[in-house]
Amino acid sequence: MHTANRSSQRGSATIVALIVVSLITVCVTSLIWQQNFEIRKTSIFKENTQISWLQRPLIELVRLVLRIDLMNDPNVDHLGEIWALPIENSRVEDYLKTQDLPEDLRNIQFSGYIQDAQGKFNIANLWDATLSAPNLGEIQIYASLLQKIGIDKSLAEQTARYVISSNLKPQYLDDLINVPGYSADTIKILSRFAILLPEPTTINVNTSSAEVLLAVVPTFSQADAERFVQLRTHSPLKNKEDINRLFNLIKPNQMTPVTNQMDVRSNYWLANINMLIDQRNINSQTLIKRFNTPQADRNYTAVLWTKQKTVQIK
């Protein structure tokens, strides 16, 4: 009997010991996890601070460049201007050589470029300001663009009718994923030629691609569009009369009317910035609107949105 009790006690003691060891293991693991979490949280905060520290002055630089460009010539925007010059493979230390910077800041690499957002087709042109009626002429242009870049052209009318019927105005091009018929791959291809701006806009024929020109000017062939791009590079268009003269040069025996959809200046711009920090690529895109006159805050530009994507380098 006593033997049985002793065996039972030893068994209970073993179970208690195992429970205690398990509890200690859980506690230690929890402490280690908490410690690692705090370290990682501090690291993430530091990294985000570095990103913000770099992005803010770069965006301000873009805004300054756009204002200088406006002061130089408020009536024309083309690819030979200061805003079209990219920043390539730069390091923080290249610009702050006299400063005593930490090692991790000195090695940060960045590059960037400005895009004329109105060199792309604006999806917001597909409907009116009240989201009550489709714009048939713009739908036809969009359908032509879709067909030329290998996407089902029926998406043009479908996009306009979906947005109007749902009464939900999309903010970003990525929001088109909610429209039946679009996929992530479709939007990726489309992003090279189209954008979604807050309001209807004209297309700047000084900066638009050959594909967009082909959609806007139905009388153009591929060769015509490429020649237009080549000629405007050497001699940027300064007004609608210049557009008409270039049309007549390319199509001397065929009338190609200049429409209200065409222009030689822009109000919307994209700032594209890439940063390499600790084996991570941080890509950001910022939409900026430029005004002809200073606004209430005395600025000529306003940041409308910024999107950011981080890719870990293996």
TAUR-V382776 format. One record per residue. PHI is phi in degrees with one decimal (999 if undefined). PSI is psi in degrees with one decimal (none if undefined). OMEGA is omega in whole degrees, 0 to 359 (999 if undefined). Layout:
# TAUR-V382776
phi={PHI & PHI}
psi={PSI & PSI}
omega={OMEGA & OMEGA}
This chain:
# TAUR-V382776
phi={999 & -62.8 & -60.5 & -63.2 & -64.7 & -62.9 & -63.9 & -65.2 & -65.8 & -63.0 & -64.8 & -65.4 & -63.0 & -63.3 & -62.3 & -61.5 & -61.2 & -62.5 & -64.4 & -61.8 & -60.0 & -63.0 & -63.0 & -62.5 & -60.7 & -61.5 & -62.7 & -64.1 & -59.9 & -62.0 & -64.5 & -63.0 & -61.5 & -62.3 & -64.0 & -64.0 & -62.5 & -64.1 & -63.2 & -65.3 & -62.3 & -63.9 & -64.7 & -63.5 & -60.5 & -63.6 & -64.4 & -64.4 & -65.0 & -61.8 & -61.1 & -63.2 & -60.8 & -84.5 & -64.7 & -58.5 & -66.6 & -66.8 & -65.7 & -63.4 & -63.6 & -60.2 & -63.2 & -65.9 & -60.9 & -66.0 & -70.4 & -59.9 & -61.3 & -64.0 & -65.5 & -67.2 & -161.4 & -77.1 & -104.5 & -138.4 & -131.6 & -149.1 & -77.5 & -98.7 & -92.8 & -59.7 & -65.7 & -82.6 & -81.9 & -82.9 & -104.0 & -123.7 & 45.4 & -100.6 & -119.1 & -58.0 & -65.7 & -66.0 & -104.0 & -127.8 & -66.4 & -86.9 & -94.5 & -88.3 & -99.1 & -60.9 & -56.4 & -67.5 & -82.2 & -61.4 & -87.9 & -66.6 & -104.9 & -148.8 & -149.7 & -175.1 & -157.4 & -105.2 & -115.8 & -79.2 & -65.0 & -87.0 & -82.4 & -106.1 & -76.1 & -93.5 & -60.2 & -65.6 & -73.8 & -75.8 & -136.8 & -82.8 & -63.6 & -97.6 & 55.8 & -111.4 & -147.6 & -79.1 & -98.4 & -63.0 & -65.3 & -70.8 & -62.0 & -64.7 & -64.4 & -64.6 & -61.4 & -64.3 & -62.4 & -59.3 & -62.6 & -71.7 & -104.5 & 82.8 & -117.2 & -54.3 & -69.5 & -66.9 & -64.1 & -61.6 & -66.9 & -62.4 & -64.5 & -61.6 & -71.1 & -64.6 & -64.9 & -66.9 & -68.6 & -84.0 & 56.5 & -120.4 & -77.8 & -68.8 & -100.3 & -117.6 & -60.5 & -61.4 & -66.8 & -67.9 & -60.8 & -80.2 & -86.0 & -54.3 & 108.2 & -93.2 & -131.7 & -60.9 & -66.9 & -60.7 & -66.4 & -61.9 & -65.2 & -63.0 & -61.2 & -73.6 & -124.3 & -137.8 & -151.0 & -118.7 & -101.9 & -66.6 & -151.2 & -61.6 & -141.4 & -84.4 & -107.5 & -83.0 & -75.1 & -77.3 & -126.3 & -73.4 & -76.2 & -60.7 & -64.3 & -67.8 & -59.7 & -61.3 & -75.1 & -78.2 & -114.0 & -63.6 & -80.3 & -79.1 & -95.0 & -59.3 & -65.2 & -63.1 & -64.1 & -66.5 & -67.8 & -57.7 & -61.1 & -65.1 & -68.7 & -69.8 & -64.0 & -79.0 & -143.2 & -56.7 & -80.1 & -104.8 & -162.7 & -70.0 & -64.9 & -64.1 & -61.1 & -62.9 & -64.6 & -69.6 & -60.0 & -66.8 & -69.9 & -80.1 & -121.6 & -64.1 & -108.9 & -141.2 & -73.9 & -123.0 & -70.1 & -83.1 & -99.3 & -67.6 & -74.7 & -98.9 & -151.2 & -123.6 & -138.4 & -141.6 & -116.9 & -116.8 & -139.2 & -113.8 & -100.4 & -106.9 & -127.2 & -123.1 & -127.3 & -110.7 & -130.8 & 47.7 & 63.6 & -129.3 & -97.4 & -108.9 & -105.2 & -130.0 & -132.2 & -125.0 & -93.7 & -123.7 & -104.4 & -111.4 & -110.3 & -76.0 & -129.3 & -64.2 & -88.6 & -57.8 & -87.8 & 71.6 & -93.3 & -92.8 & -133.5 & -140.9 & -82.5 & -94.3 & -163.3 & -135.1 & -115.4 & -135.6 & -136.4 & -113.2 & -123.0 & -79.5 & -87.3 & -74.7}
psi={-48.1 & -37.3 & -42.9 & -40.9 & -43.1 & -39.6 & -40.4 & -40.5 & -42.3 & -38.7 & -41.8 & -40.7 & -39.6 & -44.0 & -44.2 & -42.7 & -43.3 & -40.4 & -43.4 & -46.9 & -41.5 & -43.3 & -42.8 & -42.5 & -44.7 & -44.7 & -45.6 & -44.5 & -42.5 & -42.1 & -43.3 & -43.8 & -44.2 & -42.0 & -45.4 & -37.8 & -45.7 & -40.6 & -45.7 & -39.8 & -42.2 & -40.2 & -43.5 & -42.2 & -42.5 & -45.3 & -43.2 & -35.6 & -42.0 & -44.4 & -47.4 & -39.6 & -36.2 & -42.3 & -40.7 & -52.7 & -30.3 & -40.8 & -40.7 & -34.6 & -43.4 & -43.9 & -38.8 & -43.5 & -42.2 & -34.7 & -42.3 & -41.8 & -40.8 & -41.4 & -35.7 & -43.5 & 104.9 & -7.2 & -12.9 & 139.4 & 127.9 & 172.5 & 0.6 & 7.7 & 171.1 & -33.9 & -23.6 & -2.5 & 122.4 & 160.3 & 123.5 & 132.0 & 54.6 & 157.3 & 152.3 & -40.2 & -21.0 & -27.5 & -14.7 & 50.5 & -25.6 & -5.6 & 145.5 & 90.6 & 147.9 & 154.6 & -43.4 & -24.8 & -37.4 & -34.2 & -1.7 & 127.8 & 146.1 & 155.2 & 164.5 & 166.4 & 157.8 & 136.6 & 142.3 & 110.5 & -25.1 & 7.7 & -8.1 & 163.8 & 132.5 & 113.8 & -28.2 & -11.5 & -10.0 & -15.7 & 165.9 & 176.3 & -26.4 & 5.9 & 37.5 & -18.3 & 144.7 & 152.6 & 100.5 & -37.6 & -41.6 & -33.9 & -39.8 & -41.0 & -44.6 & -40.6 & -41.2 & -42.1 & -45.5 & -44.0 & -39.1 & -23.3 & 13.4 & 26.7 & 146.1 & 117.9 & -17.8 & -15.7 & -22.2 & -57.2 & -37.7 & -38.2 & -47.9 & -45.3 & -34.9 & -46.1 & -42.3 & -43.8 & -34.4 & -17.2 & 32.1 & 103.9 & 118.9 & 151.7 & -38.7 & 159.1 & -35.0 & -22.6 & -15.1 & -10.1 & -21.0 & -13.8 & 125.3 & 132.5 & -18.7 & 147.2 & 170.8 & -39.1 & -39.5 & -46.3 & -36.2 & -44.4 & -45.2 & -32.2 & -20.3 & -22.1 & -11.6 & 161.2 & 163.6 & 109.7 & 163.8 & -15.3 & 163.1 & 143.7 & 166.2 & 171.9 & 128.9 & 108.6 & -6.5 & -20.4 & -7.9 & 153.3 & 166.3 & -35.6 & -42.8 & -41.3 & -41.2 & -34.7 & -37.0 & -33.4 & 90.5 & -20.2 & -8.5 & 142.3 & 175.2 & -41.8 & -37.6 & -45.2 & -41.8 & -36.7 & -39.6 & -47.1 & -42.2 & -45.3 & -39.2 & -25.5 & -41.8 & -29.2 & 86.5 & 145.7 & 133.7 & -16.2 & 180.0 & -25.6 & -38.2 & -39.1 & -45.4 & -40.7 & -39.1 & -36.4 & -44.6 & -31.1 & -39.0 & -40.1 & 72.2 & -25.5 & 14.6 & 130.3 & 123.3 & 96.9 & 142.4 & 121.5 & 169.3 & -13.3 & -17.9 & 142.1 & 175.6 & 11.1 & 166.8 & 157.0 & -17.7 & 138.7 & 150.2 & 125.3 & 116.5 & 120.3 & 134.2 & 131.8 & 139.1 & 110.2 & 117.6 & 57.1 & 26.4 & 135.0 & 118.9 & 110.8 & 128.0 & 149.2 & 130.1 & 130.3 & 127.2 & 134.4 & 135.5 & 138.0 & 154.2 & -22.5 & 155.5 & 142.6 & -172.4 & -32.3 & 9.3 & 8.0 & 150.3 & -7.5 & 158.6 & 135.1 & 122.1 & -40.5 & 159.8 & 132.0 & 143.0 & 142.2 & 133.4 & 131.5 & 124.4 & 128.7 & 128.4 & none}
omega={179 & 179 & 180 & 180 & 180 & 179 & 179 & 180 & 179 & 179 & 179 & 180 & 179 & 179 & 179 & 179 & 179 & 179 & 179 & 179 & 180 & 179 & 179 & 179 & 179 & 181 & 180 & 178 & 179 & 180 & 179 & 180 & 180 & 180 & 179 & 179 & 180 & 178 & 180 & 180 & 177 & 180 & 180 & 179 & 180 & 181 & 179 & 177 & 178 & 180 & 179 & 181 & 180 & 186 & 185 & 179 & 178 & 177 & 178 & 176 & 178 & 180 & 178 & 179 & 180 & 177 & 178 & 179 & 179 & 179 & 180 & 179 & 183 & 189 & 186 & 172 & 180 & 189 & 177 & 183 & 186 & 183 & 183 & 179 & 182 & 169 & 186 & 171 & 179 & 175 & 179 & 183 & 178 & 184 & 182 & 185 & 182 & 182 & 177 & 185 & 173 & 183 & 184 & 177 & 181 & 186 & 179 & 179 & 177 & 176 & 181 & 177 & 179 & 176 & 171 & 182 & 180 & 168 & 179 & 175 & 182 & 181 & 180 & 177 & 185 & 181 & 180 & 186 & 183 & 182 & 183 & 183 & 177 & 176 & 189 & 180 & 179 & 177 & 179 & 178 & 181 & 179 & 179 & 178 & 180 & 181 & 183 & 179 & 172 & 179 & 181 & 184 & 179 & 177 & 181 & 180 & 180 & 180 & 181 & 184 & 178 & 181 & 181 & 182 & 180 & 182 & 179 & 181 & 179 & 181 & 182 & 176 & 180 & 180 & 179 & 177 & 179 & 179 & 179 & 179 & 178 & 174 & 179 & 179 & 178 & 181 & 178 & 177 & 184 & 185 & 178 & 188 & 184 & 180 & 176 & 182 & 185 & 183 & 175 & 181 & 172 & 175 & 179 & 183 & 174 & 186 & 184 & 180 & 178 & 181 & 179 & 178 & 179 & 179 & 183 & 181 & 186 & 180 & 182 & 167 & 178 & 180 & 179 & 182 & 180 & 178 & 177 & 180 & 181 & 183 & 180 & 178 & 181 & 182 & 182 & 182 & 186 & 180 & 182 & 175 & 176 & 178 & 181 & 180 & 180 & 175 & 181 & 178 & 182 & 180 & 186 & 184 & 183 & 182 & 176 & 186 & 173 & 183 & 178 & 179 & 184 & 178 & 179 & 179 & 186 & 177 & 185 & 185 & 177 & 174 & 181 & 184 & 176 & 178 & 177 & 182 & 175 & 177 & 176 & 173 & 178 & 180 & 178 & 177 & 184 & 177 & 182 & 174 & 178 & 181 & 179 & 180 & 179 & 180 & 184 & 179 & 178 & 178 & 176 & 182 & 176 & 176 & 183 & 175 & 175 & 174 & 183 & 178 & 180 & 179 & 179 & 178 & 182 & 999}
